[in-house]
Amino acid sequence: MVQQPGVGRFQGFDAGDAVELGELLVFVSDWLASDPNRLDASLYEFVGVPDYVGRVCTAEELRAEVNRFAGMLLGCAVSGEEL
């Protein structure tokens, strides 16, 4: 099997790309905080987990993960999250 360059392996980021991705994640985090009740329902519907499985995650839990990754990229705490 011939592997194309960049497919299936990490190519790395330069500092500018990391900052841009971090800023995008902060934007997504702010959006997740904007209306958690409506977004919880939308997230539940999008994931498509049957009721008998139970809750997968809430918009707030997803936001905490987004903040964690943004903090790693930006090198600082995002929205009160600890690094």
N, C-alpha and C positions, 0 to 999 in steps of 0.2 A: 504494500500500500504506500503510495506516494503522498506525503503530507505537504500541504501548501504552507508557505511561510506565514507565520502568525496564527495559523489555525491550530487550536488545541494546546497552545503554550503561551505563557505570559511574556509579553513584549516589553513590559515596564512603561512607566509614565515619566515624562519630564515634569519639572515642577509646575509649569503653567497648566498642563493637562490635569494634574492632581488638584490644583486650586479650582479649576473650572468644574471638575466633577464634584468636589466638595461643596462648591456654591450651588450646584444643581441639587445636591442632596439636601441642603439647607432649605431651598425653595420647596422641595417635595415635603419636607418636615413641616414647614409653615402651612402648606396646603392641608396636610393631614390633621393639623391642629384646628383648622378653620371650622369644621363641622363634624366632630367625631361621631355623633349619632347617625347621621346620614351616611358617612363613610364606613362605619362599622357594618351597616346593612349592605352597602355596596360591596365591601370586601368579602363578606360572608357569601354573597351571591356569586361573585367572581371566582372565588376559590372552589365553589360547588361541592362542598362537603355535605354528605347526607346528615340529617338531624341526629341519627343514632350515634354518629361518630363524636359529636360534641363540638364545642367551640374550638376553632383553630387559633386565631389570634384576633386582637382588636386593633383598631386604627392606632390607638395610643401605644400598643406594644410594637407595632410596625414602625411607628414614629421613633420610638426609643432605639430600635436597630438602625434606622436611617441616620439618626443623630450620632450613634456610635461610629458608623463608617465615615460620616462627614468629619467627625472629630479626628479620626485617624489620618484622613487626608489633609485636613487643614492645620493639624497640630495644636488644636485648642478644644475646650469643651464647647458643645453646641447646645443651646437652650437648657442650661443647667445640668447637662450630663457630665459625669466625671470621666476623665480619660483613664 
